[in-house]
Amino acid sequence: MSVLKVIEVLANSTTGWEDAAQAAINEACKTLENVRSVYIVDQSATVADGKITEYRITCKISFELWQ
């Protein structure tokens, strides 16, 4: 039996949504151990002069507390 915890994280990138998701995981792994999954809840972007300037995500990251 294992116990997981889920946290909600916001992340952004100037490259793309996938990069924003990876940034969220990279930051989470700095302080969390046993990260197991990421679920993208929402995606949005900021626009300037008709072009996307920033990609944003809201995601849920699960990590294992113990097995």
C-alpha positions in Angstrom: 0.0 0.0 0.0 1.3 3.5 -0.8 0.1 6.9 0.2 0.2 9.8 -2.3 -0.3 13.5 -1.8 -1.4 16.0 -4.6 -0.4 19.6 -4.8 -1.5 22.3 -7.3 1.2 24.3 -9.0 1.2 27.1 -11.5 4.0 27.4 -14.0 4.9 29.4 -17.1 7.2 29.4 -20.1 8.0 31.5 -23.1 8.6 28.3 -25.2 5.4 26.3 -24.8 3.0 24.4 -22.6 5.2 21.3 -22.5 8.1 23.4 -21.3 5.9 25.0 -18.6 4.9 21.5 -17.4 8.6 20.4 -17.3 9.4 23.6 -15.4 6.7 22.7 -12.8 8.2 19.2 -12.4 11.7 20.6 -12.2 10.8 22.9 -9.4 8.7 20.4 -7.5 11.5 17.8 -7.6 13.8 20.3 -5.9 11.9 19.9 -2.6 9.8 16.8 -3.1 10.8 13.2 -3.4 9.1 10.4 -5.3 7.1 12.6 -7.7 4.8 10.2 -9.6 2.6 12.2 -12.0 1.5 15.5 -13.4 -2.1 16.3 -14.5 -2.6 19.5 -16.5 -5.7 21.1 -15.2 -5.7 24.3 -17.3 -3.8 26.0 -20.0 -3.7 29.7 -21.0 -1.4 32.2 -22.7 -0.7 35.9 -22.7 -0.7 37.7 -26.0 1.1 40.9 -27.2 1.0 42.4 -30.7 -0.9 39.3 -31.9 1.6 36.8 -30.7 1.8 34.5 -27.7 4.4 35.8 -25.3 3.9 33.4 -22.4 2.4 29.9 -22.0 0.8 29.2 -18.6 -0.4 26.0 -17.0 -2.1 24.9 -13.8 -1.3 21.4 -12.9 -1.6 18.8 -10.1 1.5 17.0 -9.1 1.3 13.8 -7.1 4.1 12.4 -5.0 4.5 9.4 -2.8 4.6 9.9 0.9 5.4 6.3 1.8 5.0 2.8 0.6 
